[in-house]
Amino acid sequence: MLIAGFPAGPWGTNCYVAATGPGSECVVIDPGMDATEGVAQVIREHRLKPVAVLVTHGHVDHMWSVAPVAGSYDATAWVHPADRHLLSDPTAGMSPDTAQMLLGGGYEFAEPDDVRELADLQELELAGLRFVVDHAPGHTRGSVTFRSPYDREDVSEVMFSGDLLFAGSIGRTDLPGGDHATMLQSLKTKVLPLADDVVVLPGHGEQTSIGRERATNPYLQDL
C-alpha cells in the first residue's frame, strides 16, 4: 500500500493519497486549502489516477479543494450525509471569525458533480483498496474515519482519523455541529476497541498508533 501525505494550507491540514502502488488508481483523502498542487505532484510522481475523494468531515480546512480535485480527475466525492451541506456552505460549520474571513475573500463553494453518501460500517472498495467507514460524530455531526487493512506484521490497519483523534489530543467540539459528550462516546466506541497496532493518520500533526494513544492520551485515559 502506497500512502503519501502532506500538510496543506494555513491550518496545516494533512491531505493523503492512497494507492496499491505506483502506476495505479488512487484515492485522495481530505484535500484542504492549497492542496491541489500537492495532490498533482504526488499523482505525477507516482503515475496515479484518482478515482475517489474521501472526506472525513465537512470543515473547510478539510474540504476546500474537494470540488477542484474531484472535477479535475473525474473522481467521485464521498461524504457523510450529516456533513454534505458543508460542501456548498462551509460557513455553516465555522466560528464567526473564520466565516467572516472567508466571506471577505469572496470564495464560492459548490458540490462536485458526483457525490455519494457514507454510512456507518460501510465497506468501500476503491482503487483496489478496502476502507471501512466508522461514523464518529462529535467534532461534526458527520465526522467519519476510514480504516484500511495494512499488510505488515506489526501493523494490522491504518486509520485516517480526520479530526477525531490526534497524537496526544482530540478534535475540538466548540464549533457548530460539535458536541463534547458525543465526541467522548465516539472515542469510546470507535477508537478504544481497536488493536494497539493500528496506525493513526490524523487530520493534523504527526502520525501515531492506537496503542500509544491508549497509553498516553489523557482523553482516552479518562475513558
N, C-alpha and C positions, 0 to 999 in steps of 0.2 A: 504494500500500500504506500503510495506516494502522498505525503501531506506537506504542502508549503504554506507558511503563514507569515503575515507581516502586519505591523500596526499601521493604521491609516488615519489621516485627518487630525484635527485639533484635539479630539478626545482619545486618540491613540487606540482606536478600536481594532482588535485583531480580526483580520479577514483571512479565511482559509480556503485553499484549493485542494481538493482530494481526488485521487485517481488510483486505478490499479497499477499504473506505471507510466513511463514516458510514452508518447505517441498514442494515447488512448483518449476516451471520453473522460470528462471530469465534472465535479460539482463545485460550485462556489458557495461558501457559507459566510453570511453577514458582510457583504460589500458596503462599507460605510462611506463617509465623506472622503474624497480624494483617493478612492480605492481602485478606480477604473484602470489607471495606468499600471498599478501594481499587479492587478489581475492579468492585464495584457502581457506584462513582462513574464510572469510565470507561465502563461499559456505559450508564448513564443519559445521560451527556454526549454520547455518540456514537450512541445508539439502536442498540445492538448486541445480538446474541443468541449467547451461547456455545454451540458445538456440540461442542467438544473441549477437554480439559485435557491438555497435554503435559508430561511430567515428564522433566527431563534426568537426574536420578538420585534415589535414594531417601532422601537425608539429610533429617532432619526440618525443617531450615530451608527446604527447597525443596518439601516435600510436605505440610506441616502442614494446609493448607486445601484439599487436593485433593478429599477426600470432600465437604466442605461446598459447595465451588464446583460440583463435578460434580452433586451432588444438587440444588442449588438451581435449576440451569438444565437439568436432564435431559441433561447432556453426557457424552460418553464420555471416560474417562481412558486415556491411552496411556503405558506404561512398559516398559522392557526387562525380560525375564523374570528376569535375574540380580538385579534390584533389587525385583522385585514384592513379595517378602516384607516389605520395609521399609514398605510402605504400611500394614500392620496391626501391624507390630512394629518401629517405628523405633529402639528401643533397641539392636537388633542391629547398627546401624551407627554407634553413638555411642562417645565416650570415656566412661569410668566416671563422671567428674564430671558430664557433661551428662546421662547416663542417670539418675543419682541425682536431679538437679534435676527432671527430667521425671517420674520416678516419685513424687517428693514432691508434685507438683502434682495427682496423681490423674487425669491425662489418659488418655483412651481413644481408640484409633485403629481404624479398620476400612476395608476396601477400599470404594471406590464400587460402586454396583450394576453398572455396565458398565465393565469393564476389558479392554483389548486390549493385546497384547504387540507390541513393536517388534523389528525385525531390522535388521542392518547393511545399508546401501544401500537400504533400503525407501523407496519413494516414497509419501507420503501426499497425498491430495487432500482438503483440509478447508477449509470456509468460502470456497471459491473460490480458495484458495491452495495452492501446492505446496511440500511440505517433503521434503528428502532427509535420511534418518536416517543418521548415522555413529556406529557403536558405538565408543566411545573409552574403554575401561576404564583404570584406574589410580587415579583418585580413589575410585571404587567399581567393583565388577565390572560393573555395569550402566549405567555412565555413557554418555550419548549426547549428540550435538549435533544441532541441526536447522538445515539450510540452506535458504533460500528465495530464488528469483530476485528481483531488485530492479530496477525499470525506471527506471534513471537512468544517464546516460552515464558518470559517474565511479564508480558502484557496481554491480557485477555481481550480488552476492548479499549477503544478511545471514545471519550465523550466530549462533544462540542457543547459546552455548558452555557454559552451566552453569558448573561449577567445573573445567573442563578448562583454560581459558586466560583470564587476566585481563590488564588493562593492566599490563605490566611484571612479571608473575608467572604462576604456575600454581597449580592446586589442591593442597592438602596430600595426603599419601599415607600418613599415620601412623594413620589410623582403621581400624577393622575393614573388610576388603574392599579396602583401598588397597594399592598396590604401586608403588614409585618406578620400577622398571625398565619396568613395563608402561605407566606414565604417559608415560615418555620415548618409548616405541615408538608410543603413540597420537599424541603430538605430531609425531613424525617422519612417520607415515603418513597422518594425518588433517588436520594443520594446515599443515605445510610445503609440501605440493603445491598449496595453494590460491592463487588470484590475490591480488596485493597489494591490490587494490581491494575485497576482501571486508570488509564492516564487521562487527566482532565485538561482540555484545551479551552481556556476561558475566553470571554469576550474582551478582557483587558488584563494586561500583566503576563507573568510567566506561567508556563505550564506547571502542573502539579499532579498529584495522584490522590485517589480516594483514601488510601492508607495514610498518607501524610496529613491530609486534612482531618481525617478522623482522629488523629493523634494530637494535632496542633491547632486546629481551627477552633477558636473559642465558641463560635456559633454552633458548631456541631457538637462540641463537648458538652454544651449546656443542654443538648437534646438527649 
